[in-house]
Amino acid sequence: MKKFLMVSICIILFTSAIAEDVTYKQSYNNSHGFKIEYPSDWTLTSGIMDATLFKASKDLYGANPITASVNVQVLSNYGHSMDKMSLKDVEYIMTNVFGSDNVIVHSKNRLTISNIPAVDILFEVHIAGVDPFVQYAILLVKGRNLYTISIGCPKNYYNSFRLEISHIANSFKFYK
């Protein structure tokens, strides 16, 4: 029992030390009234097109296009509310983006962000010719807009990015 307690304390201290080494920047989107934090060594992408409101990423392999990234996207004039959407519906939406045969869903839960009902989903994507990657997504409806906050990285990097992914997800807030 003593050995288990010591190991647990060491893991907690080690994890806390890793989390403290990361510094974050804040980004505000005044037109939609949200803020989000991202690691300061990630690159904020400018000139975003279509429905993407925010994108930051970190190149993991130098010149290769494999990245860890966070995206905030919006679908305007969305006609449903999150509390009426089942977890199965959310799984269906996310798996169809990548093809249902390529996706393994690990978890899906209901939560609240800025007093707004939301759903989160953690899944793995396997596409031929591409390293498997892990995606964590939060979906929520504010007004007539469906917001998707998606944070992902290659599967073999997931454990080293778990704290950043959690911090990014927890930092998303509406301020107006």
Rosetta constraint file for C-alpha pairs under 8 A:
AtomPair CA 1 CA 5 HARMONIC 6.23 0.50
AtomPair CA 2 CA 6 HARMONIC 6.19 0.50
AtomPair CA 3 CA 7 HARMONIC 6.20 0.50
AtomPair CA 4 CA 8 HARMONIC 6.12 0.50
AtomPair CA 5 CA 9 HARMONIC 6.20 0.50
AtomPair CA 6 CA 10 HARMONIC 6.21 0.50
AtomPair CA 7 CA 11 HARMONIC 6.22 0.50
AtomPair CA 8 CA 12 HARMONIC 6.24 0.50
AtomPair CA 9 CA 13 HARMONIC 6.14 0.50
AtomPair CA 10 CA 14 HARMONIC 5.98 0.50
AtomPair CA 11 CA 15 HARMONIC 5.98 0.50
AtomPair CA 12 CA 16 HARMONIC 6.06 0.50
AtomPair CA 13 CA 17 HARMONIC 6.13 0.50
AtomPair CA 14 CA 18 HARMONIC 6.36 0.50
AtomPair CA 15 CA 19 HARMONIC 6.28 0.50
AtomPair CA 16 CA 20 HARMONIC 6.24 0.50
AtomPair CA 17 CA 21 HARMONIC 6.55 0.50
AtomPair CA 18 CA 22 HARMONIC 7.25 0.50
AtomPair CA 19 CA 163 HARMONIC 6.41 0.50
AtomPair CA 19 CA 164 HARMONIC 7.75 0.50
AtomPair CA 22 CA 39 HARMONIC 6.55 0.50
AtomPair CA 22 CA 40 HARMONIC 7.67 0.50
AtomPair CA 22 CA 164 HARMONIC 7.95 0.50
AtomPair CA 23 CA 39 HARMONIC 5.83 0.50
AtomPair CA 23 CA 40 HARMONIC 5.68 0.50
AtomPair CA 24 CA 37 HARMONIC 5.96 0.50
AtomPair CA 24 CA 38 HARMONIC 5.29 0.50
AtomPair CA 24 CA 39 HARMONIC 4.34 0.50
AtomPair CA 24 CA 40 HARMONIC 4.82 0.50
AtomPair CA 25 CA 37 HARMONIC 5.44 0.50
AtomPair CA 25 CA 38 HARMONIC 5.56 0.50
AtomPair CA 25 CA 39 HARMONIC 6.24 0.50
AtomPair CA 25 CA 40 HARMONIC 5.39 0.50
AtomPair CA 26 CA 35 HARMONIC 6.78 0.50
AtomPair CA 26 CA 36 HARMONIC 5.73 0.50
AtomPair CA 26 CA 37 HARMONIC 4.37 0.50
AtomPair CA 26 CA 38 HARMONIC 6.59 0.50
AtomPair CA 27 CA 35 HARMONIC 5.57 0.50
AtomPair CA 27 CA 36 HARMONIC 5.48 0.50
AtomPair CA 27 CA 37 HARMONIC 6.19 0.50
AtomPair CA 27 CA 38 HARMONIC 7.92 0.50
AtomPair CA 28 CA 33 HARMONIC 7.32 0.50
AtomPair CA 28 CA 34 HARMONIC 5.92 0.50
AtomPair CA 28 CA 35 HARMONIC 4.39 0.50
AtomPair CA 28 CA 36 HARMONIC 6.70 0.50
AtomPair CA 29 CA 33 HARMONIC 5.57 0.50
AtomPair CA 29 CA 34 HARMONIC 5.43 0.50
AtomPair CA 29 CA 35 HARMONIC 6.26 0.50
AtomPair CA 29 CA 53 HARMONIC 7.59 0.50
AtomPair CA 30 CA 34 HARMONIC 6.89 0.50
AtomPair CA 33 CA 174 HARMONIC 5.53 0.50
AtomPair CA 33 CA 175 HARMONIC 5.52 0.50
AtomPair CA 33 CA 176 HARMONIC 5.06 0.50
AtomPair CA 34 CA 172 HARMONIC 6.98 0.50
AtomPair CA 34 CA 173 HARMONIC 5.47 0.50
AtomPair CA 34 CA 174 HARMONIC 4.08 0.50
AtomPair CA 34 CA 175 HARMONIC 5.65 0.50
AtomPair CA 34 CA 176 HARMONIC 7.31 0.50
AtomPair CA 35 CA 171 HARMONIC 7.47 0.50
AtomPair CA 35 CA 172 HARMONIC 5.74 0.50
AtomPair CA 35 CA 173 HARMONIC 5.51 0.50
AtomPair CA 35 CA 174 HARMONIC 6.37 0.50
AtomPair CA 35 CA 175 HARMONIC 7.18 0.50
AtomPair CA 36 CA 168 HARMONIC 6.77 0.50
AtomPair CA 36 CA 171 HARMONIC 5.32 0.50
AtomPair CA 36 CA 172 HARMONIC 4.50 0.50
AtomPair CA 36 CA 173 HARMONIC 6.68 0.50
AtomPair CA 37 CA 167 HARMONIC 7.75 0.50
AtomPair CA 37 CA 168 HARMONIC 5.62 0.50
AtomPair CA 37 CA 171 HARMONIC 5.66 0.50
AtomPair CA 37 CA 172 HARMONIC 7.10 0.50
AtomPair CA 38 CA 42 HARMONIC 7.06 0.50
AtomPair CA 38 CA 56 HARMONIC 7.16 0.50
AtomPair CA 38 CA 164 HARMONIC 7.89 0.50
AtomPair CA 38 CA 168 HARMONIC 5.82 0.50
AtomPair CA 39 CA 164 HARMONIC 7.18 0.50
AtomPair CA 41 CA 58 HARMONIC 7.19 0.50
AtomPair CA 42 CA 56 HARMONIC 6.04 0.50
AtomPair CA 42 CA 57 HARMONIC 5.09 0.50
AtomPair CA 42 CA 58 HARMONIC 4.67 0.50
AtomPair CA 43 CA 56 HARMONIC 5.26 0.50
AtomPair CA 43 CA 57 HARMONIC 5.24 0.50
AtomPair CA 43 CA 58 HARMONIC 6.14 0.50
AtomPair CA 44 CA 54 HARMONIC 7.98 0.50
AtomPair CA 44 CA 55 HARMONIC 6.05 0.50
AtomPair CA 44 CA 56 HARMONIC 4.28 0.50
AtomPair CA 44 CA 57 HARMONIC 6.69 0.50
AtomPair CA 45 CA 54 HARMONIC 7.54 0.50
AtomPair CA 45 CA 55 HARMONIC 5.52 0.50
AtomPair CA 45 CA 56 HARMONIC 5.73 0.50
AtomPair CA 45 CA 57 HARMONIC 7.72 0.50
AtomPair CA 48 CA 52 HARMONIC 6.18 0.50
AtomPair CA 48 CA 53 HARMONIC 6.92 0.50
AtomPair CA 48 CA 54 HARMONIC 7.34 0.50
AtomPair CA 48 CA 55 HARMONIC 7.66 0.50
AtomPair CA 51 CA 73 HARMONIC 5.31 0.50
AtomPair CA 51 CA 74 HARMONIC 5.36 0.50
AtomPair CA 51 CA 75 HARMONIC 6.59 0.50
AtomPair CA 52 CA 71 HARMONIC 6.82 0.50
AtomPair CA 52 CA 72 HARMONIC 5.85 0.50
AtomPair CA 52 CA 73 HARMONIC 4.26 0.50
AtomPair CA 52 CA 74 HARMONIC 6.62 0.50
AtomPair CA 53 CA 71 HARMONIC 7.53 0.50
AtomPair CA 53 CA 72 HARMONIC 5.50 0.50
AtomPair CA 53 CA 73 HARMONIC 5.47 0.50
AtomPair CA 53 CA 74 HARMONIC 7.12 0.50
AtomPair CA 54 CA 70 HARMONIC 7.82 0.50
AtomPair CA 54 CA 71 HARMONIC 5.52 0.50
AtomPair CA 54 CA 72 HARMONIC 5.06 0.50
AtomPair CA 54 CA 73 HARMONIC 7.16 0.50
AtomPair CA 55 CA 69 HARMONIC 7.14 0.50
AtomPair CA 55 CA 70 HARMONIC 5.63 0.50
AtomPair CA 55 CA 71 HARMONIC 4.52 0.50
AtomPair CA 55 CA 72 HARMONIC 6.62 0.50
AtomPair CA 56 CA 69 HARMONIC 5.67 0.50
AtomPair CA 56 CA 70 HARMONIC 5.49 0.50
AtomPair CA 56 CA 71 HARMONIC 6.83 0.50
AtomPair CA 57 CA 67 HARMONIC 6.25 0.50
AtomPair CA 57 CA 68 HARMONIC 5.51 0.50
AtomPair CA 57 CA 69 HARMONIC 4.08 0.50
AtomPair CA 57 CA 70 HARMONIC 6.40 0.50
AtomPair CA 58 CA 67 HARMONIC 5.41 0.50
AtomPair CA 58 CA 68 HARMONIC 5.32 0.50
AtomPair CA 58 CA 69 HARMONIC 6.43 0.50
AtomPair CA 59 CA 63 HARMONIC 7.87 0.50
AtomPair CA 59 CA 64 HARMONIC 7.72 0.50
AtomPair CA 59 CA 65 HARMONIC 6.98 0.50
AtomPair CA 59 CA 66 HARMONIC 6.25 0.50
AtomPair CA 59 CA 67 HARMONIC 4.61 0.50
AtomPair CA 59 CA 68 HARMONIC 6.78 0.50
AtomPair CA 60 CA 64 HARMONIC 7.85 0.50
AtomPair CA 60 CA 66 HARMONIC 6.06 0.50
AtomPair CA 60 CA 67 HARMONIC 5.42 0.50
AtomPair CA 60 CA 68 HARMONIC 7.14 0.50
AtomPair CA 61 CA 65 HARMONIC 7.44 0.50
AtomPair CA 61 CA 66 HARMONIC 6.43 0.50
AtomPair CA 61 CA 67 HARMONIC 7.77 0.50
AtomPair CA 66 CA 154 HARMONIC 7.42 0.50
AtomPair CA 67 CA 153 HARMONIC 6.18 0.50
AtomPair CA 67 CA 154 HARMONIC 7.37 0.50
AtomPair CA 68 CA 151 HARMONIC 7.55 0.50
AtomPair CA 68 CA 152 HARMONIC 5.62 0.50
AtomPair CA 68 CA 153 HARMONIC 4.18 0.50
AtomPair CA 68 CA 154 HARMONIC 7.06 0.50
AtomPair CA 69 CA 151 HARMONIC 5.65 0.50
AtomPair CA 69 CA 152 HARMONIC 5.55 0.50
AtomPair CA 69 CA 153 HARMONIC 6.54 0.50
AtomPair CA 70 CA 149 HARMONIC 7.16 0.50
AtomPair CA 70 CA 150 HARMONIC 5.60 0.50
AtomPair CA 70 CA 151 HARMONIC 4.28 0.50
AtomPair CA 70 CA 152 HARMONIC 6.60 0.50
AtomPair CA 71 CA 148 HARMONIC 7.81 0.50
AtomPair CA 71 CA 149 HARMONIC 5.74 0.50
AtomPair CA 71 CA 150 HARMONIC 5.30 0.50
AtomPair CA 71 CA 151 HARMONIC 6.52 0.50
AtomPair CA 72 CA 147 HARMONIC 6.92 0.50
AtomPair CA 72 CA 148 HARMONIC 5.66 0.50
AtomPair CA 72 CA 149 HARMONIC 4.52 0.50
AtomPair CA 72 CA 150 HARMONIC 6.53 0.50
AtomPair CA 73 CA 147 HARMONIC 5.67 0.50
AtomPair CA 73 CA 148 HARMONIC 5.20 0.50
AtomPair CA 73 CA 149 HARMONIC 6.57 0.50
AtomPair CA 74 CA 145 HARMONIC 6.27 0.50
AtomPair CA 74 CA 146 HARMONIC 5.49 0.50
AtomPair CA 74 CA 147 HARMONIC 4.54 0.50
AtomPair CA 74 CA 148 HARMONIC 6.36 0.50
AtomPair CA 75 CA 145 HARMONIC 5.58 0.50
AtomPair CA 75 CA 146 HARMONIC 5.04 0.50
AtomPair CA 75 CA 147 HARMONIC 6.58 0.50
AtomPair CA 76 CA 144 HARMONIC 6.19 0.50
AtomPair CA 76 CA 145 HARMONIC 4.55 0.50
AtomPair CA 76 CA 146 HARMONIC 6.55 0.50
AtomPair CA 77 CA 144 HARMONIC 4.81 0.50
AtomPair CA 77 CA 145 HARMONIC 5.71 0.50
AtomPair CA 78 CA 141 HARMONIC 7.93 0.50
AtomPair CA 78 CA 144 HARMONIC 5.11 0.50
AtomPair CA 78 CA 145 HARMONIC 5.37 0.50
AtomPair CA 78 CA 146 HARMONIC 5.91 0.50
AtomPair CA 79 CA 144 HARMONIC 6.46 0.50
AtomPair CA 80 CA 84 HARMONIC 7.22 0.50
AtomPair CA 80 CA 85 HARMONIC 7.52 0.50
AtomPair CA 80 CA 141 HARMONIC 7.77 0.50
AtomPair CA 80 CA 144 HARMONIC 7.99 0.50
AtomPair CA 81 CA 85 HARMONIC 6.68 0.50
AtomPair CA 81 CA 141 HARMONIC 5.99 0.50
AtomPair CA 82 CA 117 HARMONIC 6.10 0.50
AtomPair CA 82 CA 118 HARMONIC 6.14 0.50
AtomPair CA 82 CA 119 HARMONIC 7.47 0.50
AtomPair CA 82 CA 140 HARMONIC 6.17 0.50
AtomPair CA 82 CA 141 HARMONIC 6.00 0.50
AtomPair CA 83 CA 117 HARMONIC 6.35 0.50
AtomPair CA 83 CA 118 HARMONIC 7.76 0.50
AtomPair CA 85 CA 89 HARMONIC 6.20 0.50
AtomPair CA 85 CA 90 HARMONIC 7.17 0.50
AtomPair CA 86 CA 90 HARMONIC 6.61 0.50
AtomPair CA 87 CA 91 HARMONIC 6.26 0.50
AtomPair CA 87 CA 108 HARMONIC 6.70 0.50
AtomPair CA 87 CA 109 HARMONIC 7.28 0.50
AtomPair CA 87 CA 110 HARMONIC 7.93 0.50
AtomPair CA 87 CA 119 HARMONIC 7.46 0.50
AtomPair CA 88 CA 92 HARMONIC 6.13 0.50
AtomPair CA 89 CA 93 HARMONIC 6.24 0.50
AtomPair CA 90 CA 94 HARMONIC 6.27 0.50
AtomPair CA 90 CA 119 HARMONIC 7.67 0.50
AtomPair CA 90 CA 121 HARMONIC 7.97 0.50
AtomPair CA 91 CA 95 HARMONIC 5.94 0.50
AtomPair CA 91 CA 105 HARMONIC 7.58 0.50
AtomPair CA 91 CA 108 HARMONIC 7.74 0.50
AtomPair CA 91 CA 121 HARMONIC 7.41 0.50
AtomPair CA 92 CA 96 HARMONIC 6.01 0.50
AtomPair CA 92 CA 100 HARMONIC 7.93 0.50
AtomPair CA 93 CA 97 HARMONIC 6.63 0.50
AtomPair CA 94 CA 98 HARMONIC 7.27 0.50
AtomPair CA 95 CA 99 HARMONIC 5.72 0.50
AtomPair CA 95 CA 100 HARMONIC 4.83 0.50
AtomPair CA 95 CA 102 HARMONIC 7.83 0.50
AtomPair CA 95 CA 103 HARMONIC 5.90 0.50
AtomPair CA 96 CA 100 HARMONIC 5.43 0.50
AtomPair CA 98 CA 102 HARMONIC 6.55 0.50
AtomPair CA 98 CA 103 HARMONIC 7.00 0.50
AtomPair CA 98 CA 125 HARMONIC 7.26 0.50
AtomPair CA 99 CA 103 HARMONIC 6.94 0.50
AtomPair CA 102 CA 125 HARMONIC 5.57 0.50
AtomPair CA 102 CA 126 HARMONIC 4.94 0.50
AtomPair CA 102 CA 127 HARMONIC 6.05 0.50
AtomPair CA 103 CA 123 HARMONIC 6.71 0.50
AtomPair CA 103 CA 124 HARMONIC 5.64 0.50
AtomPair CA 103 CA 125 HARMONIC 4.68 0.50
AtomPair CA 103 CA 126 HARMONIC 6.37 0.50
AtomPair CA 104 CA 123 HARMONIC 5.54 0.50
AtomPair CA 104 CA 124 HARMONIC 5.11 0.50
AtomPair CA 104 CA 125 HARMONIC 6.56 0.50
AtomPair CA 105 CA 121 HARMONIC 7.45 0.50
AtomPair CA 105 CA 122 HARMONIC 6.18 0.50
AtomPair CA 105 CA 123 HARMONIC 4.25 0.50
AtomPair CA 105 CA 124 HARMONIC 6.42 0.50
AtomPair CA 106 CA 121 HARMONIC 7.61 0.50
AtomPair CA 106 CA 122 HARMONIC 5.49 0.50
AtomPair CA 106 CA 123 HARMONIC 5.29 0.50
AtomPair CA 106 CA 124 HARMONIC 7.54 0.50
AtomPair CA 107 CA 121 HARMONIC 5.62 0.50
AtomPair CA 107 CA 122 HARMONIC 5.27 0.50
AtomPair CA 107 CA 123 HARMONIC 7.11 0.50
AtomPair CA 108 CA 119 HARMONIC 7.01 0.50
AtomPair CA 108 CA 120 HARMONIC 5.47 0.50
AtomPair CA 108 CA 121 HARMONIC 4.21 0.50
AtomPair CA 108 CA 122 HARMONIC 6.44 0.50
AtomPair CA 109 CA 119 HARMONIC 5.60 0.50
AtomPair CA 109 CA 120 HARMONIC 5.38 0.50
AtomPair CA 109 CA 121 HARMONIC 6.62 0.50
AtomPair CA 110 CA 117 HARMONIC 7.28 0.50
AtomPair CA 110 CA 118 HARMONIC 5.82 0.50
AtomPair CA 110 CA 119 HARMONIC 4.46 0.50
AtomPair CA 110 CA 120 HARMONIC 6.44 0.50
AtomPair CA 111 CA 117 HARMONIC 6.09 0.50
AtomPair CA 111 CA 118 HARMONIC 5.17 0.50
AtomPair CA 111 CA 119 HARMONIC 5.80 0.50
AtomPair CA 111 CA 120 HARMONIC 7.25 0.50
AtomPair CA 112 CA 116 HARMONIC 5.26 0.50
AtomPair CA 112 CA 117 HARMONIC 4.64 0.50
AtomPair CA 112 CA 118 HARMONIC 5.37 0.50
AtomPair CA 112 CA 119 HARMONIC 7.99 0.50
AtomPair CA 113 CA 117 HARMONIC 6.64 0.50
AtomPair CA 113 CA 118 HARMONIC 6.63 0.50
AtomPair CA 113 CA 172 HARMONIC 7.72 0.50
AtomPair CA 113 CA 173 HARMONIC 6.64 0.50
AtomPair CA 114 CA 173 HARMONIC 5.87 0.50
AtomPair CA 114 CA 174 HARMONIC 6.04 0.50
AtomPair CA 116 CA 140 HARMONIC 7.18 0.50
AtomPair CA 116 CA 141 HARMONIC 7.48 0.50
AtomPair CA 116 CA 142 HARMONIC 7.17 0.50
AtomPair CA 117 CA 140 HARMONIC 6.44 0.50
AtomPair CA 117 CA 141 HARMONIC 7.57 0.50
AtomPair CA 118 CA 138 HARMONIC 6.80 0.50
AtomPair CA 118 CA 139 HARMONIC 5.64 0.50
AtomPair CA 118 CA 140 HARMONIC 4.46 0.50
AtomPair CA 118 CA 141 HARMONIC 7.32 0.50
AtomPair CA 119 CA 138 HARMONIC 5.64 0.50
AtomPair CA 119 CA 139 HARMONIC 5.34 0.50
AtomPair CA 119 CA 140 HARMONIC 6.58 0.50
AtomPair CA 120 CA 136 HARMONIC 7.24 0.50
AtomPair CA 120 CA 137 HARMONIC 5.54 0.50
AtomPair CA 120 CA 138 HARMONIC 4.28 0.50
AtomPair CA 120 CA 139 HARMONIC 6.33 0.50
AtomPair CA 121 CA 136 HARMONIC 5.85 0.50
AtomPair CA 121 CA 137 HARMONIC 5.38 0.50
AtomPair CA 121 CA 138 HARMONIC 6.55 0.50
AtomPair CA 122 CA 134 HARMONIC 7.36 0.50
AtomPair CA 122 CA 135 HARMONIC 5.91 0.50
AtomPair CA 122 CA 136 HARMONIC 4.50 0.50
AtomPair CA 122 CA 137 HARMONIC 6.53 0.50
AtomPair CA 123 CA 134 HARMONIC 5.81 0.50
AtomPair CA 123 CA 135 HARMONIC 5.46 0.50
AtomPair CA 123 CA 136 HARMONIC 6.52 0.50
AtomPair CA 124 CA 132 HARMONIC 6.94 0.50
AtomPair CA 124 CA 133 HARMONIC 5.70 0.50
AtomPair CA 124 CA 134 HARMONIC 4.42 0.50
AtomPair CA 124 CA 135 HARMONIC 6.16 0.50
AtomPair CA 124 CA 155 HARMONIC 7.54 0.50
AtomPair CA 125 CA 132 HARMONIC 5.60 0.50
AtomPair CA 125 CA 133 HARMONIC 5.42 0.50
AtomPair CA 125 CA 134 HARMONIC 6.36 0.50
AtomPair CA 125 CA 135 HARMONIC 7.61 0.50
AtomPair CA 126 CA 130 HARMONIC 7.35 0.50
AtomPair CA 126 CA 131 HARMONIC 7.26 0.50
AtomPair CA 126 CA 132 HARMONIC 4.74 0.50
AtomPair CA 126 CA 133 HARMONIC 6.97 0.50
AtomPair CA 127 CA 131 HARMONIC 7.54 0.50
AtomPair CA 127 CA 132 HARMONIC 6.84 0.50
AtomPair CA 131 CA 154 HARMONIC 6.45 0.50
AtomPair CA 131 CA 155 HARMONIC 7.53 0.50
AtomPair CA 132 CA 154 HARMONIC 5.93 0.50
AtomPair CA 132 CA 155 HARMONIC 5.55 0.50
AtomPair CA 133 CA 152 HARMONIC 6.93 0.50
AtomPair CA 133 CA 153 HARMONIC 5.55 0.50
AtomPair CA 133 CA 154 HARMONIC 3.93 0.50
AtomPair CA 133 CA 155 HARMONIC 4.34 0.50
AtomPair CA 133 CA 156 HARMONIC 7.78 0.50
AtomPair CA 134 CA 152 HARMONIC 5.50 0.50
AtomPair CA 134 CA 153 HARMONIC 5.67 0.50
AtomPair CA 134 CA 154 HARMONIC 6.04 0.50
AtomPair CA 134 CA 155 HARMONIC 5.21 0.50
AtomPair CA 134 CA 158 HARMONIC 6.77 0.50
AtomPair CA 135 CA 150 HARMONIC 6.69 0.50
AtomPair CA 135 CA 151 HARMONIC 5.73 0.50
AtomPair CA 135 CA 152 HARMONIC 4.22 0.50
AtomPair CA 135 CA 153 HARMONIC 6.77 0.50
AtomPair CA 136 CA 150 HARMONIC 5.69 0.50
AtomPair CA 136 CA 151 HARMONIC 5.20 0.50
AtomPair CA 136 CA 152 HARMONIC 6.08 0.50
AtomPair CA 136 CA 165 HARMONIC 7.86 0.50
AtomPair CA 137 CA 148 HARMONIC 6.66 0.50
AtomPair CA 137 CA 149 HARMONIC 5.48 0.50
AtomPair CA 137 CA 150 HARMONIC 4.21 0.50
AtomPair CA 137 CA 151 HARMONIC 6.26 0.50
AtomPair CA 138 CA 147 HARMONIC 7.96 0.50
AtomPair CA 138 CA 148 HARMONIC 5.66 0.50
AtomPair CA 138 CA 149 HARMONIC 5.10 0.50
AtomPair CA 138 CA 150 HARMONIC 6.44 0.50
AtomPair CA 138 CA 169 HARMONIC 7.82 0.50
AtomPair CA 139 CA 146 HARMONIC 6.98 0.50
AtomPair CA 139 CA 147 HARMONIC 5.68 0.50
AtomPair CA 139 CA 148 HARMONIC 4.64 0.50
AtomPair CA 139 CA 149 HARMONIC 6.56 0.50
AtomPair CA 140 CA 146 HARMONIC 5.78 0.50
AtomPair CA 140 CA 147 HARMONIC 5.34 0.50
AtomPair CA 140 CA 148 HARMONIC 6.75 0.50
AtomPair CA 141 CA 145 HARMONIC 5.55 0.50
AtomPair CA 141 CA 146 HARMONIC 4.47 0.50
AtomPair CA 141 CA 147 HARMONIC 6.10 0.50
AtomPair CA 142 CA 146 HARMONIC 6.64 0.50
AtomPair CA 142 CA 147 HARMONIC 7.61 0.50
AtomPair CA 149 CA 169 HARMONIC 7.63 0.50
AtomPair CA 151 CA 165 HARMONIC 6.44 0.50
AtomPair CA 151 CA 169 HARMONIC 7.85 0.50
AtomPair CA 152 CA 165 HARMONIC 7.82 0.50
AtomPair CA 153 CA 157 HARMONIC 6.46 0.50
AtomPair CA 153 CA 158 HARMONIC 6.19 0.50
AtomPair CA 153 CA 161 HARMONIC 7.82 0.50
AtomPair CA 154 CA 158 HARMONIC 6.46 0.50
AtomPair CA 157 CA 161 HARMONIC 6.41 0.50
AtomPair CA 158 CA 162 HARMONIC 5.91 0.50
AtomPair CA 161 CA 165 HARMONIC 6.06 0.50
AtomPair CA 162 CA 166 HARMONIC 6.13 0.50
AtomPair CA 163 CA 167 HARMONIC 6.14 0.50
AtomPair CA 164 CA 168 HARMONIC 6.03 0.50
AtomPair CA 165 CA 169 HARMONIC 6.14 0.50
AtomPair CA 166 CA 170 HARMONIC 6.10 0.50
AtomPair CA 167 CA 171 HARMONIC 6.04 0.50
AtomPair CA 168 CA 172 HARMONIC 6.76 0.50
